[in-house]
Amino acid sequence: MYRLSFAACAVVCLTSLLPARLPAQLRAFTGVRLVDGTDRPPVANATILLRDGRVVAAGAAGSVTIPAGAERIALEGRTVIPGLINSHGHVNGVADLSTYAAYGITTVYSLGGEPDDVFAARASQGSASLARARVYVAGPVLTPTTPDEARAQVAAVAARGVDIVKIRVDDNLGTATKMPADVSGAVIEEAHRRGLRVAVHIFYRDDAASLLAAGADFIAHSVRDAELDAPLLASLKASGRCVSPTLMREVSAFVYESTPAFFSDPLFLAHANREWMAQGSDPARQEGVRRSVSAQRYKAALEVASRNVKRLADAGVPLAMGTDTGPVGRFQGYFELMELERMVQAGLTPRQALASATQVAAKCLKLDTEIGTLEAGKWGDFVVLDGDPLSDIANVRRIHSVWIAGNRVAR
């Protein structure tokens, strides 16, 4: 009688105990007007084919073969754009990732303060079953006062496996002590030694210039005290480093001097934090904002920041859409849509604004092999709109559905 050797039996028996390989999940989205996030023009009547959450092909219907057995999702007459990327937000808990996603923000670069559950969420986001926003983390915002403390704090966040290091170099309109140059320089040097990039919160033009010279990798706010001058614009352009203007951060400082109009927008209300709304509607707090010297200074700073956004764009400096959402009153997801509108009001074209939240943001954050455009091999993260954002950026609010890794987000 034929008998298996021990080794052969081990292979056969072990294989019989393993689960059968699941068939690939194929989904075809048909009939769309495709804005793929590249520099190519929109494609009418396009098909997007996904396998296990990643793009196999995206283009004119006649150029994409849909395999037998693929699930078909008909989206005739609607526009598809890549999922929007917030290059400067804050994620206070995993639930925030669903809120961001509900508004079409499919990736958030959280620049400080994430709890352990957000680190865990980042570790699990390589799944084809993902249906909430992707997240990248900075850990605690560093607050060293000496170069030695700087090196120790960088070592601590590096040990946690952060994606970027974050520091603030700002005096909060003269009410706080600004981080000294030797300390911020030590953070940058130590982070680079460990293979980490550094994002810097700034307000003043001179700090932006000095930190750029010191090697800062990502300018996390617009310059808000003065017009950007030609030398700094040239330095930024030559460095290839990116700026996240965060115009809505300034808006949030003064908008609650009265009840804002967006409090009545059904899209906003669908996912808005009601506690924050109550605070923003409180008459006593509104009176405090009206009397606040800092609020009025930030209102003026918004005008400077807006002019600088246009200067940066005209100079060819990469702009990565960001908002600094996450603190109280900075509504996650919705403010990102308003940020795009603010960028267009500042003088950018709708295409430039949309690129800042897709292709450009992905490149700035070193994520462009995975997200940012709808091209073969990348994750199938996209937003389906009932309007064309290239003709009117406000159409980013006309959300039909949001898909992450080809999975429809609950909204």
Secondary structure, 3 states (H helix, E strand, C coil): CCCCCHHHHHHHHHHHHCCCCCCCCEEEEEEEEECCCCCCCCEEEEEEEEECCEEEEEEEHHHCCCCCCCEEEECCCCEEEECEEEEEECCCCCHHHHHHHHCCEEEEEECCCCCHHHHHHHHCCCCCCCCCCEEEECCCCECCCCHHHHHHHHHHHHHCCCCCEEEECCCCCCCCCCCCHHHHHHHHHHHHHCCCCEEEECCCHHHHHHHHHHCCCEECCCCCCCCCCHHHHHHHHHHCCEECCCHHHHHHHHHHHCCCHHHHCHHHHCCCCHHHHHHHHCHHHHHHHHHCHHHHHHHHHHHHHHHHHHHHHHHCCCECCCCCECCCCCCCCHHHHHHHHHHHHCCCCHHHHHHHCCHHHHHHCCCCCCCCCCCCCCECCEEEECCCCCCCHHHHHCEEEEEECCEECCC
